[in-house]
């Protein structure tokens, strides 16, 4: 099987789905620009034309609204927001419109829409171009939220999202774009709402999202050298969330650390911690720990970025503290 990058896996999923289904189209900022979206849409406008790959003016609320309307009419649009920060401008269309129509019409209509938000981090992009907003969208009923951490899942989750009959917020991270892995050429689906154990362990469960999965695996390899066995769980889907796999792992290890590279307060780390405490508290041998961003805007200076963004070293120190409790 050939190896391709995370960015190429997204590209292949989009190409195959636009080719397979005449209802699928891309719309958003920079759909034909590698500066905006890397290799993820390279060559698509040349292959399918500007009616299927639509590069819009800077009008997030407008083009997202167009996509919601198209989905209501039976199309399957993929909306591209090359910097997730500016999805705030489309929040009315996503939260008030797309998320509610299926419910408000008693299930008689669907909104088969993918809203693709790209997280940009580092590179001195500062507070308005570096935000990870997954918790905001996971909070909204009617939306599914997925965060692939590997090239295999980048393709499989995108295909599953496009085929889903209601809105899916698909969040990819530019820090993952060069990650390589074996990816099948055929069309396949990664199930939405199903986590996966990336590394088995017995001493502590680390539940991670997006690029923190790679960092957790690095940390697990280092901790193995000092006889701490870490089970790494890739959440893959924030909503619906796979509590069955989380609970099963925590029951086995008795300890939990959650890693999510978004703000700590009221985020994914808090939700997962609360779910475990509410449901299987008696299995815990130590307090739950979290690794997340500090509750401050992203800095612009590169020396501050090194402190701001967590990595495998933060996970190592946090795991040690939990295991030594």
NULO-409481 format. One record per atom (N, C-alpha, C): x, y, z. Coordinates in pm, whole numbers, plus 50000, padded with zeros to 5 digits. Layout:
BEGIN
XYZ
...
//
This chain:
BEGIN
500844988050000
500005000050000
500885012550000
500515022749921
501345034749912
501165043850034
502155051650065
502065061650172
501775075250110
500855082650170
500615096450130
500485105050256
500565118050238
500485127050352
499025129450392
498895135250508
497575139250560
496875148750462
497625158650412
497055168050316
496635161350187
497445152050139
497095144750017
495885135650039
495735130450160
494595121750191
493285129650183
493305142050233
492125150750221
491825153350074
492865156449998
492715159249856
492085147249784
492575135449814
492065123449748
490595120949783
490235123049909
488845121349950
487935131049874
488355143649865
487555153649794
487435149949646
488545146349584
488525142949441
487605131049414
487725120849495
486915108849473
485425111549496
485095119849594
483685122249624
483035131749523
483795141749477
483255150549372
483045142649243
483975133549216
483895125249096
482725115349105
482515109949223
481515099449244
480075104749248
479895116749305
478555121749334
478405135949279
477525137749184
477345150849120
476795161349216
476315157049332
475775166649431
476875172949516
478065167249513
479155172149598
479895183449528
480105194449600
480935205249548
481645212249663
482725219249632
483485226949730
483165241649713
483095248549825
482885263049820
483575269449940
484255280549917
484905287450028
486125295149983
486905299450082
488085307650054
489265298850017
489965302649912
491215296249877
491095281949830
489955278349771
489795264549725
490745260949611
491365270949550
492345268249445
493715274049480
493965275649610
495205282249652
495945273749755
497165269649722
497965261949817
498385270649936
498415283749917
498745292850028
497675291850136
496435290550096
495325289550191
495215275550251
495215265250168
494815251850214
495855241050185
497085244950158
498115235150131
497805226950007
498115214050013
497875205249898
496475199349898
495635203449993
494375196250014
493365197949900
493495208349819
492605209949705
493365211249573
494645208649576
495495210349457
494965202149339
494805208749226
494385202049104
492895199849088
492105203149190
490675200149184
489925209549089
490265222349092
489565231649003
489905228548857
491135224348830
491525220748694
490755208448646
490495199248736
489815186848699
488305188548688
487705196348781
486245196748790
485635210148750
486465220448736
485955233448694
485425241948808
485165254448775
484805264248877
483365263248925
482555254848862
481195252648911
481145242249023
482195234049031
482255223649136
483265227149245
484195236049213
485195240549310
485175255749307
484415261549399
484075275849393
484925283649492
485765292349438
486585301249521
485815314249541
485495317449665
484595328749692
485345341249736
484675352549733
485215364349801
485285361849952
485925370850024
486015369750170
484645373450228
483825363150245
482425365250286
481935352750357
482535349950474
482285337250543
480805334550569
480105344550618
478685342750646
477915340250516
478285347150410
477595345950282
477775332350218
479035327950201
479225315250129
478785303250214
478835304550348
478315293650431
476795292950420
476155304550412
474705304750392
474305298850259
475065301850154
474815295850022
474885280650032
475895275550104
476065261150118
474925254850197
474455261550302
473315256450379
472075255250289
471845265650209
470715265350117
470845254250014
472055252449963
472285241749865
472045228049928
472475226450053
472255213650123
470765211050143
470025221350179
468575219850195
467905215950063
468505220249952
467955217249820
468425203649766
469255196449844
469645183049803
471085181349760
471855192249758
473275191049726
474055186649850
475345183549831
476215179549943
477485188149943
477355200649985
478495209749981
479525207150090
480785210150055
481875210450152
482345224950158
482135231250273
482495245350290
483905246050347
484755253950286
486155254850328
486405268150400
486795267050527
487225278650606
488705276750636
489605283050559
491035280250571
491655284850702
490965293450775
491375296650912
490125295850998
490145286551090
488965283751168
488465295851246
489385304851278
489025317051353
487825324251291
487795324551158
486775332651091
485475325151068
485395312951123
484105306251128
483155313351224
483715321551313
482865330051399
481895338451314
482395342951199
481565351451113
480415343751050
480545330551046
479495322050988
478695314651095
478855318751220
478235311351330
476715311251322
476135322051273
474675322351258
474215311551161
474905310351049
474515300250949
474715286051001
475795283851076
476105270351123
475245266651243
475175275451343
474515272051469
473005274451467
472575285551406
471145288651405
470405282051290
471075280351178
470415274951059
470725259951042
471935256650997
472255242750962
471985232951075
472355236651197
472235227351309
470795224451348
469855233251311
468485232251365
467435227151268
467695227651137
466605225051043
466055210951052
466905201051066
466435187151073
465475185451191
465825191251304
464985190451425
463705198451409
463825210551358
462655219451350
461615214651249
462065206751150
461135201351052
460765186851082
460975182851207
460545169651249
461215158251176
462455160351132
463195149951062
462805148150917
461955156850864
461495155350726
462495160650623
463405169450666
464455174250577
465815172250642
466845171550560
468205169750609
469075181250559
470215182950623
471175193250583
472535186350565
472745179550452
474005172150430
475155181350395
475715187350497
476705198050482
477955194450560
479135196350500
480395195350572
480985209350584
481285213350705
481965226150729
483375222850773
484315225550685
485705222150710
486435234150767
486845232950893
487605243550959
489045239450977
489955247450929
491385244250936
492025252251050
492695245051140
493405251551250
494825254851204
495215267251222
496585271751194
497235275151327
498435270151348
499135273051473
500565277151443
501145284751534
502555288151521
502815297551405
504085298951374
504475307751265
504175322351292
504045325851420
503805339651463
502505345251402
501485336651393
500215341151336
499325348251437
499635346651565
499005354351672
497535350751696
496865359251772
495595355651836
494425354151741
494445360751625
493295360351536
493425350151423
494535342651423
494755332951316
495235319551369
494995316651497
495565304551557
494585296951645
493315299851636
492375294551734
491845280651699
491725272251801
491125258951788
489765259451859
488695259451781
487365262551834
486435250451840
487015238551848
486185226551844
485135225951954
485455230952074
484515230052185
483255238252158
483415249452088
482255257752057
481255250151972
481735243351870
480835236351779
480325223351840
481125216851924
480665204751991
479565207952093
479485220152137
478475224452234
477085225452171
477015226452038
475765229751969
475025216951927
473795214851977
473015203251932
472755203951782
472805192551716
472555192051572
473805191751488
474965193751550
476235193251478
477035181151522
477675174451429
478695164551460
480055171251441
481035167151521
482365173351514
483415162351512
484235162251406
485295152151394
486645159051380
487695152151431
489055157651428
490045146451395
490255143351268
491205132751234
492635136151275
493335125751325
494715127651370
495725120751280
495235112951183
496125105251095
495675106950950
496575104450853
496165105050713
495035095350681
495075083350737
494025073450711
492665078950751
492595084850870
491315090150917
490955103450852
491975111050808
491685123450736
490835120450613
491175109750544
490385105750427
489075099050468
489175089250557
487975081550594
486905089650662
487295098950749
486315107250818
485705117650725
486485122650629
485935132450535
484885125850445
485165113850399
484185106650317
482915103850398
483095099350522
481935096850608
481145109550633
481845120750650
481175133550674
480375138050553
480945136550433
480245140550310
478995132050290
479065119350326
477925110450308
476885111550419
477235118250528
476285119950638
475135129050596
473955126350643
472785134050600
472565146950678
473415149850776
473275162350848
474625168450877
474685180650930
475925188450932
477045182051014
478225181850954
479425177151021
480475188151013
480995191951129
482135201151133
483405192551133
484165193651024
485365185551004
486555194751028
487355191451130
488445200351172
489785193751144
490565199851056
491915194951031
492945205351074
494145200851101
495185209151160
496385209351068
496825221351030
497925222550935
499225216350987
499365215051117
500555208751172
500625193851136
499535188351090
499495174151054
499695171650904
499705182150822
499625180450677
500745172150617
501925172050679
503045164550623
503185150550683
502325147050777
502345133750837
502015123250732
502825112550723
502625102150621
502175088950683
501385081650604
500855068850651
500335060950531
500215047850548
499565039650445
498085043250437
497635046850318
496235050550297
495715043350172
494625035850183
494085028850065
493645038649957
493805034649832
493335042949721
491825042549707
491215031749748
489765030249732
489015039849825
487725041449802
486855049049891
486545040350013
486735045850131
486395038850255
485935049350358
485355044650465
484825053550566
485385050250703
485745060450778
486035059150921
484755062750995
484235054151081
482945057051144
482995069451234
482025078051217
481905089851303
481395085451439
482055090151546
481625086651680
482325074651739
483405070151675
484125058351724
485595061751746
486035060951872
487445063151905
488255050651873
489575051851883
490445040451855
491645040751950
492035029151997
493245027952080
494455027351987
495335037451997
496535037751912
497695030051974
497705029252108
498755021652176
498145016152304
498265003252324
497724997052445
498664999352563
498085000752682
498865002552804
498054998752925
498704998753042
498014994053162
498035003753280
498885014153274
499035022853391
498185035453387
497965040753268
497215053353255
496655054453114
495475060053103
494865062952973
495115077452938
495625080052819
495725093652766
494745094752650
493695102752669
492735105552562
493195118252492
493385117552360
493955128952287
493155131852161
493265144152114
492625148451991
493665154051895
493395152451766
494155158951659
495675156951676
496465167651666
497915165951667
498425161151803
497625162551908
498055157752039
498135142552045
497505135651951
497635121151944
499085117451913
499685124051814
501085121551780
502005124751897
501705135751967
502515139452083
502355129252195
501135124252212
500895114152317
501645101152287
501715097452160
502445085352122
503955087052146
504475098952117
505885101652147
506135100552298
505225106552375
505345106152521
505275091852572
504375083852516
504235069952559
505505062052535
506145064452422
507405057452391
508495061152492
508555073852529
509555078252628
509245072652766
507985072752804
507595068152937
507775053152952
507715046052842
507945031552845
509345028352895
510295037452870
511685035352912
511835035653063
510845041853132
510895042153279
509735034053338
509275024353260
508275014653305
506925020753340
506535031053267
505165035953276
504475032453145
503445024353155
502735019153038
501505027853010
501535034852896
500485044552863
499585038852753
498295039552776
497325036152671
496895049152603
497135050252473
496815062452399
495525060252321
494545068552348
493235067652283
493045079852195
492885077652066
492615088151968
491095089951961
490615101352006
489175103452015
488495103551877
489155109551778
488675110551639
487395118851625
486445116651710
485155123451702
484825129651838
484635142751840
484235149551964
482745148351989
481985148051881
480535146951895
479965139851773
479365128051788
479175120851915
480505115751970
480565114152101
481795109952167
481675095252209
482745088052194
482735073652220
483025070952367
482005072552450
482205070352594
482515055652624
481995046652544
482225032352570
483705029052569
484425033752466
485855030952457
486635038252565
486255050752593
486925058352700
486755051352834
485525047852867
485255041752997
485955028153010
485935020352906
486575007252909
488075008552936
488705018452872
490145020452891
490445025253033
489665034853082
489905040253216
489645029753324
488645021353302
488385010453397
489595001253407
490274999253294
491444990453290
492644996853360
492905009753330
494125016153381
493945023053516
492745028053543
492475034853669
492945049253674
493545054053566
494045067853563
493725074053429
493555087253427
493185094253304
493885107653292
494435110053174
494915123353136
494315126453001
493825138752983
493195142852858
494035153852794
494335152352666
495165162052593
494405167552473
494185180452473
493465187052364
494085200852347
494595203752227
495315216352205
494365227752175
493435229752268
492535241352267
492495246452410
491785257352433
491755263152567
491205253252669
491755254052789
491435244252893
490015246052948
489625258352976
488345260653041
487175257352949
486225249552998
484965246352928
485175239152796
486285232452781
486585225952653
486435210952656
487055204252558
486965189652546
487565182752667
488665188052720
489285181552836
488345181852956
487615192852971
486675193853083
485505184153065
484975183252943
483835174652916
484175159852939
485315155552888
485715141552904
485975138353051
486615147553121
486855145653264
485535144353340
484585152753307
483285152453375
482535139353346
482575134753221
481905122253185
482455110453265
483775110053279
484395099253355
484015100253503
484055112253559
483705114053701
482245110553728
481355114353637
479935111653655
479595096853646
480355089453564
479945075753532
480805064753592
482115066953605
482975056053654
483985061253757
483555070353841
484455076653937
485145066354027
484435055854063
484965046054158
486165038354103
486365038853972
487505031753911
488795039953917
488695052753948
489875061453943
490785059354064
492085058154037
493085056754142
493755070154175
493525080054089
494185093054105
493315103754040
493515116454076
492765127254009
493055127553860
492075131653782
492245133353637
493105145553612
493985144753512
494835156153475
494535160053331
494855172553299
494585177653164
495795185053109
496015183452979
497005191552907
496265198852797
496325212052802
495585220352707
496285233852696
495715242552612
496275256052600
495925264152723
496815273252764
496445282452872
495325291652826
494575296752921
493425305152888
493835319452853
494655320252749
495085333252697
495065332452545
494945343852476
495075343752330
496465339152289
496575333952167
497865329152118
498835340852103
500075339152149
501065349852133
501585350451989
502205361851955
502805363351823
504285359651823
504965361751934
506415359351938
506725344551939
507695340351859
507995326051846
508505320051977
509225328052059
509705322552186
508545319852282
507505328052275
506315325752359
505475314152305
505465312552172
504735301352113
505255287952165
506555287052186
507155274552235
506635270852373
506285280952450
505735278552583
504225276352575
503585283352485
502115283352476
501555270052428
502165264152324
501625251952266
502175239552336
501315230952389
501795218952458
502355208652361
503255200352411
503815189552329
504015177252415
504765167652362
504925154852433
505615156552568
506445166752583
507125168952712
506115172552820
505125180752786
504075183952883
503295171452923
503045162952824
502315150552851
503135141552944
504435140352918
505305132053002
505245136453148
505425149453171
505445154553308
504085152753376
503015154653300
501675153153358
501375138653390
501735129553300
501535115153326
502315110953450
503535115353462
504355111853580
503665116353708
503115128353709
502475133553830
501235125453866
500485121253765
499295113053793
499685099253845
500675093153781
501095079653821
501785079553957
502355090953998
503035091854127
502125096854237
500855099054206
499925104654306
499825095454426
//
